[in-house]
Amino acid sequence: MNKQIELIVKKFILQKKAHSSEENLSNYELAKGLRILKLTSLRWIRDIIFILLGIFSAAFGLKSFLLPNSFIDGGATGISLLLTEITGLPFSLLIITVNLPFIILGYHVIGKQFAIKTAASISILALVMATVSFPDLTDEKILVAVFGGFFLGAGIGLAIRGGSVIDGTGSTRSI
């Protein structure tokens, strides 16, 4: 095993277990630690991919279908859409503001990792909504409802699969 990788694995194992020193780790423990480190890394990469796909799907549904046609969704996203229509404030600012209490609640009820993933997801969604442009595809009301709901729902589902929520706490029980 490469010395640098071995050192990283030893530090990883020592963080996970209460070993007194690095010298008493067997080759089996090093191999097991490397496997756990690899699986943990792959899980994080998979979660990030799901969350990013979810963010872009939701942003596409919102910007291409719902926002241009003044359609309102439910949940924290719906509240943000409604406030955007009423006040004229940017959606990206309102989505963060409306979700902030839910992130704090998620931290206390579900855990720190969930709250960090959710805060990052909502922040990236706000950034994507503010910076990425999507085309307005149709103004036919039934198509707006079907496809806007599909892409927003798919985005929320993919984000949940990645371990975060981009629409308040409506779906946190499944995490």
N, C-alpha and C positions, 0 to 999 in steps of 0.2 A: 504494500500500500504506500502511496506517495506520502512523504513526511508531512506536508502541509495539510493534506486531507486527514491524515491520522491525528494531527493536532486539533483540527476542527471537530472531528468526531469525539475525541477525548473531552474537549470543552463541553460539547453537547451532552455527553453522557454524565459528566460531572454536574451539569446544571440539573439534569433530570433525576439523578440519584445522589445519595449521600455518601459517595466514595471519599475516602480520606486523602488519597493521592492518585496521581496518574499512573504510577508504576505498577500497581496491583491489578490493572485491567488485563484480562486474558484476550487472546485473539478472537475468541467467540464473542466476548463483550464488545470488542471493537467492531466486529462484523455486524453484530446486532444493532449497535449504535449507528453505524453507517446506513443500514437498511431503514431504520426508523427516521433518520435525518433525511434520507432520500424520499421516503413516503410522505413525510411532513412537507417537504419542499414541493413535491408534485401536487399535493392536496391544495397548497396555497396558490400555486400557479393555476390549477384547474378552477378554483374559486374566483380568482381574479378574472379569468377569461369569461366565466359565466356572468359575473357582475358587469363587466364591460359590454358584453353582448346585450345584457338586459338594459343597461343605460342607453345604449344607442337605439335599441328597439323602442323603448319608451319615448325617447326624444323624437324619433321619427314619427311615431303615432301622434304625439302631441303637436309637433310643428307642421306636419304635412296634412293632418286631418282635423284634429280637434280645435286647436287655437285659431286657425284661419276662418273656421266656420262657427266660432263661438259656441262650441259644444263643451259641456261641463261633465267631468268625471266625478266619481265619489272619492271618499277618503281625504287624506291630506293634500293630494294632488288636486282634487276637486275644489277644496277650499282655496288653494293657491290660485287655481284658474278663475274662480269666482271673484276673489279679491283683485286679481289682475284686471278683470272686466270692469269691476266697480271703481277701483281707485286709479287704474292706469299705471300702477307701479310694475316694475319688471318682474316677470314670472320667476326668474332665477333667484331674485332676492327673497321673494315670498315663499318659495318652496323650502328654502333653508330655514326661514323664520318659523313657518308653520310646523316643520318637522322637529325643531329643536327640543320642545318638551317631550316628544316621543323618544328621541335619542336618549335623553336623560332618564326617562322611565325605563327604557330598554337596558340601560347600563345597570340600574338597580335591580331589575327583575330577571334579566337574562344573563348579562355578564359584560365584562369589559371588551372582550374580543368582538362580540356582536355589535356593541356600541361604536367601536372604532371602525369596523367595516361599514356600518350603516352611515356614520357621519361622513366617511370618505365617499361612499356611493352617492349620497345626496349632494355632496359638494361637487363631485364630478358631473352629476346630472345637471346641476345648475350651470356649471361651466360649459357643458356641451350645449345646453339650451341657449346660452348667451352668445356663444361663438360660432357654432356650426349651423350652416343654413341648409335647410331641406326644402324641396319644391312643394308648392301647394298643388296637390294632385287632382282633387275634385271638389265640387261644391254640391254634389248630389247627396242629400241628407242620409239616405239609407246606406250608401257606400261609406260616408264619413263615419257613421255610427259603427258599422261592421268592421271596417279596416282600422279605424282609430282605436276601437276597443280591442281588436285583435293584437295590434302591435304594442299598445300600452300594457295589456294583460300579459302578453308574452314577455315583455321586458320586466315586469314585476315578478313573474314566475322564474325567469332566469336569475334575477338578482336574489330571490329567495333560495334558489338552488345553490347559489354561491355563498350563502350564509349571511346575507344582509337584506335590508328592506329599503325600498325607495318610495314607499307610499304610506308613511305613518306606521301604525302598529296593526293594521288590518289583518295581516297574515303572519304575525309573529308566533302564533301558536304552533305553526308547522315547523318551526326551526328547532 
